[in-house]
């Protein structure tokens, strides 16, 4: 038995020797980095029908149609459709009974003399599992993190081979397929922050779980999907837009949860730096919120996602424990203001020096990252367990020595208290509502938004009987 994954050359050779696979490679940007591995491995005539590089924009438009951006999901899908259809049109009569066809494509911008920005791109594959079958498809967005152009090109070639190999031999095991994308690479070199699968090879696979796997297996620190469950790349959601984020367990979403978001949104859009713009709103779940021991209950995760979808909310899954790292990550995709909605009890973490790394500048360095965009923290009052005291940003007792910093944040509106729309709302706690629900007590419905209650009852979420 081999220790570790196959090398990139071994993967390319295995595919070249698979007489059932035959297809096209179309690559825009960074050279023929994926196709090159198949030619170098030997036996490429058994796999490669055609390779093409459409670098000139006019040629690319003539072949694939015009696109708003050349490095985009739109352009990738046009490439896959064109190349696959052309392949089948030409070869189906002679090879269709014995060949499972495929088309691989990527469109990439790497670092160069004229483009010092970080490299990123889209890659995908459309393939048949068996001859004459309908096609399946995988789309992936990647970020190349190496500083040198040649290293970025090398990483692109490796992850491209991994994608083709995973599509052919690991599609029945999506977590393994995702894990294999970083074979012979490290997370310091490549980030895969979006994956979407479709077609008969992925029947029954929920793309929200694929997004979760990307974060859990360390291919990215955050992944996002829409209320409809559609996997999207963060830049598609955030590009040049202000962002409002609410972190929580959402197990389930309560009236208080929604009151926090609506109050924060109402305040955020009144900010002069945001006025006239439509913010992107993200409901964030961290792995810490989802993990029990070392395990994540997928049905429980999907139940939370379903209820957020019922409210029309976009969901962000992240591996950020600290808020300043969330802010720094989002700042990659937008330079517009950031708002974070939270309960007052969570504010203690932000002003707790033990939460910060000395190498990052400690508490002051972390706050600098958190607040630079600028960021506003919209703080909803929390009812303290035991004392019943209503905790706010203004009356929060901060550690000794931080009083002046706390006063500065309040005076300059980095911290803004939110007023509940009803005095009863701060007392609602998700775990209390969940306990009522799982005990079969219909009183839980009073504490959740109507749309959330409907989704829970209709789909039988969190242990409630379906249709009950």
C-alpha angles and dihedrals in degrees: 000000000000120000108231130347127325114270118255090254091050091052092049091048093049089055092045090054093049101100092196095065124078129156158125133278117207117180131177117190131008094043130268090314098150098039090048092067091057093050092047093048093060131237093062092144087074093057112022117076094169143344124204139180114197099188099153109084094219091052091045091050092047091053102038106019128252120305132190089233128017094214097056145108088252093059093044093053091047090052093049093048095047097045096043094047092047092049093051093044091056102036108027094089094054104029107017097102094056105026135079102206127213141178122205120193140172136180113195144170113204129186113280142159091273095036113047092169122112115281120249140156152161124253133176148159133218112198148161118232090206134007116284092013125128115264130260124205141206123193121188134180115209137187118208108215102184116112096222124072094225092052090051090051091049092051091048091054093049096048090046092056089046090054094050092046093047092049092054102039109018105037089108089061107045097182090054091045091053092046090052092059089081096046108137089007136080132224088249089068105039137023122194105197101169136035129172125183130188142163137058095309088064100039110158094012114134113214090213088067089049089055089050091051092053090059097038093051093047100247088125139001094229140019131182139205133182129246087265091057094253114150111232136175115251094238089058089060102036107033107140092337132122111247131217117192131188118190121205149124092251090201083165121348107242135197087258091053091054092044090057092053096044093047092048092046092050090052094042096055089051091060107109090228090057102035114127094016129103109233123220107238118209129186105207127208117183124207086249089063091050104042126090108186102320096327137089118206103224095198090052091049091050091048090057091046091049093054092047088048089053087061092048093248129153113229127220119196113197145169094218116124093172123059096221091062090052089052092048091050094050090048088067089069104036138020092200123108121290126216123194120196115204146151117262092245089064090056088074089068092054091053095042111105092204089069093066133081116236089217088061093052098270121250095338093049091049093048089049090058092043098050105034102096080051107267127197120200111212107201122203116200117258125208107230114233111241100010098047088219116156106237119205137170089257098052098037111132105229127197118275112279096027098082094101092047090050091050091048092053091050095045093051094045096244083127117044125178118225122214116224115240087228129024091228096061102079089061093061112102124188095225091054091051091047090051091054091047095049091046089057093246108148089207088090090078091070091064101051133066114267093246091052092049091051093051092048093051097040095049099031096240129179091014098307111135112258112257090010 
